[in-house]
Amino acid sequence: MTAKCHIESAYLALSGKHIACQNEIGMVPITEEEVTQEDIENVVHTAKSVRIKNEHRILHVIPQDYTIDYQEGIKNPIGLAGVRMQASVHLITCHNDMAKNMIKAARRCGVKIDQLIFSGLASSCSVLTEDEKELGVCIVDMGGGTMDIAIYTAGALRYTKVIPYAGNIVTKDISYAFGTPPLEAESIKIHYGCALKSLVNNEETVEIASLGGRPTRSLQRKTLAEVIEPRYTELLHLVSDEILNLQKQLRSEKIKHHLSAGIVLTGGASQIDGLSDCAQQVFRMQVRIGKPQNISGLTESANHPYHSTVVGLLHYVVGIGGGGGNAVEHMVRECIEGVDFFAVNTDAQALKKTEVDQTIQIGNSITKGLGAGANPEIGRNSAEEDKDALRAMLEGADMVFIASGMGGGTGTGAAPVIAEIAKDLGILTVAVVTKPFNFEGKKRMLFAEQGIDLLSKSVDSLIIIPNDKLLKVLGRGISLLDAFSAANDVLKNAVQGIAELITRPGLINVDFADVKTVMSEMGYAMMGSGTSKGENRSEESSE
């Protein structure tokens, strides 16, 4: 399939034995009379603020269910009343270096990675139905090098696992058993292989190429199946062991553990004849081969198990929304020239997974490497604790941009402290910040306004981007993911627009002294951007 278009960014499916998972619980008091989106963000943040494996980063935080006081098993708690709320979440992590290497490889090809997604999760999005997830189901994405497992019960993802063996090991068995090249062995497996020898007619034969230019040989297809069946049976038993271990754990926790919807096999290695029959003998439950579904506009060629992951990426991006990512990281991806980037955070995990090369963790003795918990006071105290490191970061700079999303803990609290240090060093300081969307809650908006007020006292110019105004331009129908992404674009454009006045030559050259004269102690600033083409493009874009 060719779309005849230039790809600039992508969502990348990730797998490998470094993938790990854990289930965690968080608990917070309900701040208003009823549960708000902010309460949900806080309780999920609490649940994910745990120790994970060394050198790992969090890929996904997937809520399973919520408990309000003594009412359990709630799927959507917004609007419900109570005193405290608990969230159960499923964390999927990956090795940080593996993720960075994948992102770098894509960048060398001119493609920026918007998000890494566990391939087993993507496949489940395209193949499984909501009824199957509710009844209990295990999906196994059988690829070449790995089998990705995802197990759902009661509508929630309970377990993920990557087994580092799959279709390639079957191909090697065929190659060694019959002395045929690996590529030929793969072709034979796909076209003539069968995972259950009892299904093969004794009269069927297969032509097999030999090594070293020797003539081809004729082989009974049943003999081929006698090599394939034991290996597929072994692979399926590895999956069965994982299922039994999880069911034992869920049973002890009094969580629904039956897989009433059975097993769904998908991926390229699931297309071999007889696999569903072989699997039924191993699992002793119903089995189906899963194909992508519920995506319109795809050609028939995409309706195959080996496309489950890539079609699942479409489901994942459209279906779950989510934040647009860190603003500074977005600027790094856009390669703004002449600007050095630093990421400052209390959250050690966030810094570990960022693409920003220069990072400073603040307030380790206060937060123990976790986030500020949406508390600006913790953010401010953390910055105060590491003032020397922040000062060293800023020394020697002529101009500093402070980019922050206001309303949370670290950014709202730490940004004014960093601005104070920059002011003390005599650095031209421009802050470019966003105000939260209204749906993020009154408390978050109040924190944002207080933080902006403090920040305004120490910066030369302050550019405020109200996220809700973006909705007026972009339309109310925009997804959450695109809304946050648009906010990051505006932040990036503001920084890039000012920086490139200095770093890029033009018809009228502007140097740093000119910018400093205009922007020093300027206060609140208004900035706009527009594009146009044609004879009157200057007038049209400014309008």
N, C-alpha and C positions, 0 to 999 in steps of 0.2 A: 504494500500500500504506500503510495506517495501522495503527500498533500500539496507538494510544490509550494512550500512556504519556508521562510527562514525562521528557525527556532532560536529564540534569545534566552528563554528561561524554561525551567522544567521542574517537575516534582519527581524525585528519584526514589525508587523502591530499593530497600536495603535488606540484605539477609546475611547469614553467616553464623558460625558457632559462637561468636562474641555477643550475639543478642541474648539479653537476659530479661527476666520479668520478676515482679514482686507485687503482692497485694498489700495495700496500706490503708489506714484509717485516720481521718482528721476530725477534729471537733472544735466548734466555735459557738459563742453565744449569738443569738439572733438579735441584731442591733435595733431594728425597728419593730413595729407591731406585727409585721409579717415578713416572710423571707423575701429578700430582694436579690437581684443579680449580683450585687456586691457581696452579700453573705455567701453565695455559692462560690464566688471567686476566692473568698477568704478561706472557706473550709477546704476547698480543693488545694489551695496553696499550702495550708497546714498539712494536709495529707501527703503532699509530695515533698515536703521539707524534711526528708529523712536521709540517712546515710545510704548511698548506693555503692555498687562495686567500684573499687579503685580504677581510675582512668576511664570511667564510663560517663556518658551524658544521657539525660532523659530524652527519649524520642517522643513518647506519648504518655499523657496522663488521661486515662479513660475512666470516667465515673461509672460505677456499677449500680449503686443505689444510695439513697439517703435515709436517715432516721431523724425524726423530729420528736424530741422527748422519748416517748415509748412507742411511737408509731413507726414501724419498720417497713422496708421494701418500697419506699417512695421513689418514683422515677423522676418526677418533676415537682420540686418543692416550692417553686415560686408562688407567692400569694398565701401560703399556709402560715398559720399562727403557731407560736411555740416559744420556748425559752432557750433551748439549745439545739444545734443541728450537728449531725455526724454524717460524714461522707466516706464511703468505701470506694477506693479507686484501684485501677490496675495500671502499674507503671511498666513501660517497656523501655529498656535502655540499650545502648550500644557502646562499643569502645570508641573513645573520642578520636583517637588517631585514625581509625578506619573511616570514620565519618569525614574527617578533615581531608583525608587522601581522596575520597570519592568526590568531594566538592572541588578540590584543586584540579583533579583530572578533568572534570566537566568544564571548569573555567578555562583550562588550556584549549578546549574545543570551542570556546566562545559561547558557552552556555552557563548561565548562572542558575544555581539550585535554589528554588524558593523554599522547599521543605524536603526533608528526608522522611520517608514513610516505611515502616516495616512491611515487607512484601506480603507476609501472611495476613496482616490486617487489611491490606488493599484487596487481596483476593477474596477475603470474606465479604467485603463490601459489594463485590460484583457478583458473587455466586450464591450466597446464602439469602434466605428469606427471613423476614422478621418472625414468622411463625416457627421456623426451625430454631432460631436463637432462643425463643421463649421455651420451646419444648426441651431443648438441650441437644447440641450438635457439636461434632468435631470436624473441622475442615483441615485437610492435609493437602498443601500445595507441593506437589512432587516435581521438582525441577531437575536440573542436571547434577548439581553438586550438593543441594540441600533439600530437606523436606521441612517446610514451615507448618507448624501446628498452631491452631487457635481453637480453644474450646469455650463454648458458650453454654450457660444454664440460666434459666429464669430471665432471659433477655439480656444478660450481662456477660462481658468477656471475663473469664475466670483465669485463663492460663494461656501462655504463649511459649513456644519452644522451637528451636531450630536443631534438627538432627543433621549432622554434616555428612550424610550419605544419601544418595538418590540414584537417578537414572544412569549417571556416568559409570557407576560401579557395575551395573548390568552390562553396559557396553563393553567394559574391560573383560568381563567374564566371557562374553561371546568372542572377543578378539583373541584371548588366550586359548580358549577351548578349541577353536577351529582354525587358528593360525591365519587370521584375516586382518587387514589394516583397520585401525580404529574407526575411520570414517565409513568404511564399508560395513563394519560391525554395527554402527549406529543406524545406517540405512536399513540393514537387515532387521534390526530390532523393531524399527518403526513400521516397516511394511509387512513383515512376516512373523514377528514375535507374538507369543501368547503366554499369559501368566498362569495358565492352567492346562497342563498337557492332556487331560482327559477330554478337553474340548476339540482337540486337533484330530483330523482324519489321518489314518495311517498311510493313505496313498499320497498325501500332499508332499511335494519336494520343493527345495529352495536351492538356487544357484549361488555359490559363494566364491568370491574372488580369493586368490591365494597371494602370498607374499613373493617378492622377487621375480615377478613376471611369469610365475608358474601358471598353468591353465586353471580355469575355474573348475569347481567341483560341485557335484549334486549331493544334497543333504536332505534327509527326511525332516519335515517341519516339526515332527514330534520330538526328534532329537534336539532340535533347537529349543523347544519348550522345556525339555528336561534340564537344560542349563539355566533358563530364565526363571522358571517357577520357584526353585529354592531361594534364589536371591530376592525376588519380590516378596516371598513369604517372610524372609528374614527382616526385610525393611518394614513390612507391615507389623511384625511382632514388636519392633522397636517402638512404633507408634502405640500399639496396644499397651505396652508397659507404662508409657507416659500417662495414658488414659486411666489405667487402674490405680496408679499412684495418686493422681489428682482426685479421683472419686473417693479414695480412702480418706484423703485430707478433707474434702468437702463434707463427707459423712460425719467426720469428727467435729466439724464446725457447725453441723446441723443446717447446712446449705444444700439446696436441691442439687443432686448429683447425677440423676439419670439422664442418659442421652437418648431420649425417646425418638428424636428425629434421625438418629443414627450417625453414619459417617458420610462425608462428602469428600471425594477425591478430585483434585483438579491439578492443573499444571501440565507441562509437556510430557512428563514421564507417566501420566495417568491415562494416556491414550492407547496403551497397548491392549490388544484383545484379551478378554477373559479376566481383566483385573478386578472388576466388581465381584465376579464369582469367587475369585481367589480371596478377596478381602472379606467377603461374607463368611468364609470358612474360618478366617483368623479372628474376626471381631464378634462373630455370632450375633450380628444385628444388621439392620438394613443398610445398604450402601448404594450411593449413586455417584455418577461421574458429573461433576459440576462444570457448567459453561457460563460465560458472562451473560448477564441479563439486565433488563431495565435501563438500557442506554439506547436512545433512538439515534438514527443517522449513521450507524455503523454498517459496513458492508458485511455480507455473509462470511467473508474470510476472517473476520474478527470474532466470529461466534465459535471459538474453539477453546478448549481448556488451557492451551499454552498462552492465550491472551488474557487470562483471568486477572493477573496482577496489573497489567497496564490499563485495562478497562476499569479495574478497581480504583486506580489512582484518580480517574475521572469522578467516580462516585464519592471518594473520600474528600476531594477538594470542594466539590459542589455541596455536599451534604452536611459537613460538620462546621464549616466556617472557621473561625478562630482568628487570633491576632495576626497582624502583618509582619511581626518580627521587630527586632531591635533597630531603632532609627540609625544609629551609627553604623551598625553592620550593613544596613541597606546602602549607606553612603560608600562604605568600603567596596561593596560589590559594584557600585556605579563608577568607581575609579575616579573620584574627584582629584584633580591634579593639584600639587603644591600644598597639600594639607596632611599633617600627621594626625592619626587617630588614636585616641585612648578610650578604653571602656572602663568605667569605674562602677563598682557594684559591691554590695555586701554578700551577694549570693555567689558562692564559690562555683557551684555547678553551672550557673549562667555564664560565668567568665570562662570556664573550662570549654564550653561548647561554642563560644563566639568565634567568628572569623577575624575579629580585630586582633592584630598581633600584639599590641601593647595594652596591658591590662593592669589595674590596681584593685586589689581587694581591700575594702575598708571595714573597720569595726569587727574584726574577727573575734576579739574577746567578748564583744557584746552579743553578736548574733550567732557565734559558733559556725560561721560559714554559711548560714541560711539567709533568706531574704529578710526584709525589714517588717514583714507582716502588715503592709499597708499603714504603717505608723511613721509619719514624718519625723517625729521626735527621735526615734531609733536611727533613722537615716542621718539626721543632723549630728547626733552624738557619735555615730560611726565615722563621719567625715572629720569631726573634731579630733577623734582619737588618732587619725592618720594624717594630720595636717602636714607633717614633715614630708611624707611621701607625695602628697598632692602638690606641695610647694616645689619639690624637686621636678615633678612632672611639668610644671608650668614655667619654670625658670628658663630664660632665653627666648621665650616666645614674644613676638611683636603683637600678635592678635590671637584671641582665643574665642572659639565658638562653644557655647554650652548648649547642648541639645538634650532635652528631657521631656518626657511625658509627665505632666503634673497631675497630682491627685493620689499617687501611690505613696510608698514609704521612702525608699532610697532616693529617687530622683527629686521628690518634693523637698526632702530634708537636706540632702547633700548639695544640691545645686547652688543655693545661696552661700554655703560655706566656701565652695570652690570659687564663686564669684568674688567673695571677700578677699581670698588669697590673691586672685588675679589683680584686683584693684590695688591691693597693697604693693604688688610688684610693678605697678604702673603699666599694666598690659591693657591694650584696647580690648574690651570684652563685650561680645554680642551674644545674647541668649536667644535661642529660638526654641520655643516650648509650645506644647499643645495643651488645651483644656479638654477634659474628658467629655465623652458623649453623655447626654442626659440620662440615657438608660443605664449608665454605670452607677447611678445613685447620688443622692444629695450629699452624703458624707464625703464622697470622693471629690465632688465639685467644691465643697467647702475647703478641704485640704488644699486643692489646687489653687484657689483664690488666695489663701493665706501664704502658700509657698511663692506665688507670683509676686505678692506684695513685698515679701522679704527679698526676693531676687532683684526686684526693680531698684532697690536701694544701693546695689553694688555693681550694676552693669552700665555700660555706656549706652547700649541700645537693646531694647527688649521687643522681640517680635512674638506675638501671641497668635496661635492658630486655634480658633475654637472648632473642635471636631464637628459640632452640630451644624456649622455653616457649610461644611463639606457635604453633608447630607442634602442640603438645599440645592447644591450644584449637581451632585451625582444622582440624586433621586432616592426616595425612601425604599425603593425595591432593591437597593444594593446589598450584597451579602456582607456579613460582619468581617470576613477576611478581606474583602476588597475595600471596605471602609477604613480599616486600620492601615492597609497598604497605601491607600490614597493619602492618609495623614503622614505616613513616612515619606512619600514622594514630595509633599509640600515642604516638610522639614529639609529634605535633601536639596530641593530647588532653592530654598532661602540661603542655605550655607553655600551652595555652589555658585549662586548668582553673585554673592558678595566676594567670595574667594577668587573667582575667575575675572572679576574686574581688575584684580592686581596681577594674577599669574598669567593671563592670556593677553597678547597684544591685540589692539583693535585700531580702528580709524582714529579714535581719540584715546590715547594711552592714559591710563589712570594708575598711579603708583600708590604705595602704602600710605605715604604722607597725605595724599589727597583724601583717601578713605578715612584716615584718622581725623582729619580736620572736620569732615562732614559728620562722622558718627560719634565722636567723643561727646559724652554727657548729653546725648540726644534724647534719652528717655524712651518713651513708647514709640515704636516705629510701625508704619504701614507699608506693606510690600505686596505687590501683585505681579503676576506673570501671565503672558498671553502669547499665542503664536498665530502667525498668518503668513500668507504668501501672495505674491503678485506685486503690481506697481505701487499700491498704497499700503504695503504690509506694515510699515511703522505705525501709521495712524490707526489701522484696523486692530492691530494687536494691543495697542495701548488703550483702545476703547474697551 
